[in-house]
Amino acid sequence: MSQMNFSDFEYAGKRKQTRRERFLAEMDQVVPWTGLLGLIEPFYPKAGGGRKPYPLETMLRIHLLQNGFSLSDPAMEEALYEITAKRQFGYMKVRSRGRMKKTAQLTTLFALSNLWMARKQLMGMGVLRA
């Protein structure tokens, strides 16, 4: 993140690291980000003709957060606003201005994530071909 907001600044001065923060730090080290990004990138929507898509790495990180913490789409949206560690792990910058717009964008993000998972399942069952 380029500039810290007040909540990030307050969070940076915190001394104790929580279990959630340790888990996310370990996940950041263990997950083969470049390999996963390389596999997904050819299928990820490209910019042009509409709203600019979220960066692929942000989408992947949020998807893994959602699955790792067993959160529904609305619960993940709220977690990104309320929990600083998750927001920083997902590389999300949240401002109070435009929250409704961000909520709509996150809803779209999670809808695309669910479509991608359904497509992957159908391909695995042989119903769809690449």
C-alpha positions as CSV (number, residue, x, y, z in Angstrom):
1,M,0.0,0.0,0.0
2,S,1.3,3.4,-0.9
3,Q,-0.2,5.6,1.9
4,M,-1.4,4.4,5.3
5,N,-4.8,5.4,6.5
6,F,-5.6,6.0,10.2
7,S,-6.6,2.4,10.9
8,D,-3.5,1.0,9.2
9,F,-1.3,3.5,11.1
10,E,-2.9,2.4,14.4
11,Y,-2.6,-1.2,13.5
12,A,1.2,-0.8,12.7
13,G,1.9,0.3,16.2
14,K,0.4,-2.9,17.7
15,R,2.9,-5.1,19.5
16,K,1.4,-8.6,19.8
17,Q,0.9,-10.7,16.7
18,T,-2.4,-12.6,16.7
19,R,-2.9,-16.2,15.6
20,R,-4.7,-14.9,12.5
21,E,-1.7,-12.7,11.6
22,R,0.7,-15.7,12.1
23,F,-1.5,-17.9,9.9
24,L,-1.6,-15.3,7.1
25,A,2.1,-14.7,7.3
26,E,2.7,-18.4,7.0
27,M,0.2,-18.7,4.2
28,D,2.0,-15.9,2.4
29,Q,5.3,-17.9,2.6
30,V,3.9,-21.3,1.8
31,V,1.6,-20.6,-1.1
32,P,3.3,-20.8,-4.5
33,W,2.0,-17.5,-5.7
34,T,3.8,-17.2,-9.1
35,G,2.9,-20.8,-10.1
36,L,-0.8,-20.3,-9.2
37,L,-0.9,-16.9,-10.9
38,G,0.7,-18.4,-14.0
39,L,-2.0,-21.1,-14.1
40,I,-4.9,-18.8,-13.7
41,E,-3.8,-15.8,-15.8
42,P,-4.7,-17.2,-19.2
43,F,-8.4,-17.6,-18.0
44,Y,-8.6,-14.3,-16.1
45,P,-10.6,-11.5,-17.7
46,K,-8.7,-8.8,-19.5
47,A,-9.3,-5.1,-19.2
48,G,-11.3,-3.4,-22.0
49,G,-14.9,-2.8,-22.9
50,G,-16.1,-2.5,-19.3
51,R,-15.1,-2.1,-15.7
52,K,-11.4,-2.8,-15.1
53,P,-11.0,-6.2,-13.4
54,Y,-9.3,-6.5,-10.0
55,P,-5.7,-7.5,-10.1
56,L,-5.4,-11.2,-10.4
57,E,-3.2,-11.6,-7.3
58,T,-5.7,-9.6,-5.2
59,M,-8.5,-11.9,-6.5
60,L,-6.5,-15.0,-5.7
61,R,-5.6,-13.9,-2.2
62,I,-9.2,-13.0,-1.3
63,H,-10.4,-16.3,-2.7
64,L,-7.9,-18.2,-0.5
65,L,-8.8,-16.0,2.5
66,Q,-12.5,-16.8,2.0
67,N,-11.8,-20.6,1.8
68,G,-9.2,-20.6,4.6
69,F,-11.6,-18.9,7.0
70,S,-14.8,-20.6,5.7
71,L,-16.5,-17.3,5.0
72,S,-19.6,-16.6,2.8
73,D,-19.3,-13.9,0.2
74,P,-21.0,-11.3,2.3
75,A,-19.0,-12.3,5.4
76,M,-15.7,-12.0,3.4
77,E,-16.8,-8.5,2.2
78,E,-17.3,-7.4,5.8
79,A,-14.0,-9.0,6.9
80,L,-12.1,-7.0,4.4
81,Y,-13.6,-3.8,5.8
82,E,-13.3,-4.7,9.5
83,I,-10.2,-6.9,9.9
84,T,-7.0,-5.1,9.0
85,A,-4.8,-8.3,8.8
86,K,-7.1,-9.7,6.1
87,R,-7.3,-6.5,4.2
88,Q,-3.5,-6.2,4.1
89,F,-3.1,-9.8,3.1
90,G,-5.5,-9.3,0.2
91,Y,-3.8,-6.1,-0.8
92,M,-7.1,-4.2,-0.5
93,K,-7.3,-0.5,0.2
94,V,-10.6,0.5,1.8
95,R,-11.8,4.0,2.2
96,S,-15.0,5.1,3.8
97,R,-15.8,7.2,0.7
98,G,-17.4,5.0,-2.0
99,R,-18.1,2.1,0.3
100,M,-21.3,1.2,-1.7
101,K,-19.2,1.2,-4.9
102,K,-16.6,-1.1,-3.3
103,T,-19.3,-3.4,-2.0
104,A,-20.7,-3.7,-5.5
105,Q,-17.3,-4.4,-6.9
106,L,-16.5,-7.0,-4.2
107,T,-19.9,-8.7,-4.8
108,T,-18.9,-8.9,-8.5
109,L,-15.5,-10.2,-7.5
110,F,-17.0,-13.0,-5.4
111,A,-19.6,-13.9,-8.1
112,L,-16.7,-14.3,-10.6
113,S,-14.8,-16.4,-8.1
114,N,-17.8,-18.7,-7.7
115,L,-18.3,-19.0,-11.5
116,W,-14.6,-19.9,-11.8
117,M,-14.9,-22.6,-9.2
118,A,-18.1,-24.0,-10.8
119,R,-16.5,-24.1,-14.2
120,K,-13.4,-25.9,-12.8
121,Q,-15.7,-28.5,-11.2
122,L,-17.7,-29.0,-14.4
123,M,-14.4,-29.4,-16.4
124,G,-13.2,-32.0,-13.8
125,M,-16.4,-34.0,-14.3
126,G,-16.0,-33.9,-18.1
127,V,-19.2,-31.8,-18.7
128,L,-17.2,-28.8,-20.1
129,R,-14.1,-28.7,-22.2
130,A,-11.5,-26.0,-22.2
